[in-house]
Amino acid sequence: MQNVIDKIHRSLKTILWRRHARIEAENDNISESCLEDALRGGFRIVEFYPDDPRGESALVLTLVDRNPVHVVLAPMKDLSYLITVYVPEPDKWDETFTKRRRK
């Protein structure tokens, strides 16, 4: 998993936002620049999708103003493509926001 973490770190030099990610961030009052800074400052991989049809991607957790934010991103060689951004719902995740609650 460390190679995936390293790949994501390298890809965060340039971040491209999918329109959907921008809309979701705006709906949750998440500043694009604050989110980018938070990702570059640190994240935790929640789920890894090596076989995603759109290309390898991951769900990561970062903190923006001390609040948990989930980001689905696709790390590429020279950039990271943000697919979606959202504030995780506490009733769907454990207290660390890294494990889904069972239904």
NORVEN-V888090 format. One record per backbone hydrogen bond with DSSP energy under -1.0 kcal/mol. NH is the residue of the N-H (numbers start at 1). CO is the residue of the C=O. E is the energy in kcal/mol with one decimal. If there is no record, write none. Layout:
BEGIN
nh,co,e
NH,CO,E
NH,CO,E
END
This chain:
BEGIN
nh,co,e
5,1,-2.2
6,2,-2.7
7,3,-2.0
8,4,-2.5
9,5,-2.7
10,6,-2.5
11,7,-2.0
12,8,-1.2
13,10,-1.1
14,11,-1.0
16,80,-2.9
18,82,-2.3
22,18,-2.0
23,19,-2.4
24,20,-2.6
25,21,-2.6
26,22,-2.5
27,23,-2.6
28,24,-1.6
29,26,-1.6
30,25,-3.2
35,31,-2.5
36,32,-2.5
37,33,-2.4
38,34,-2.4
39,35,-2.7
40,36,-2.3
41,37,-1.6
42,38,-1.4
44,61,-2.1
46,59,-3.1
47,59,-1.7
49,57,-3.1
52,49,-1.3
55,52,-2.2
57,49,-1.7
58,73,-2.3
59,47,-2.8
60,71,-3.0
61,44,-2.8
62,69,-2.4
64,67,-2.8
67,64,-1.7
69,62,-2.5
70,86,-3.2
71,60,-2.4
72,84,-2.4
73,58,-2.4
74,81,-2.5
76,79,-3.0
80,14,-2.7
81,74,-2.3
82,16,-3.2
83,72,-2.9
84,72,-1.4
86,70,-2.5
92,89,-2.1
94,99,-2.6
97,94,-1.6
101,92,-2.4
END
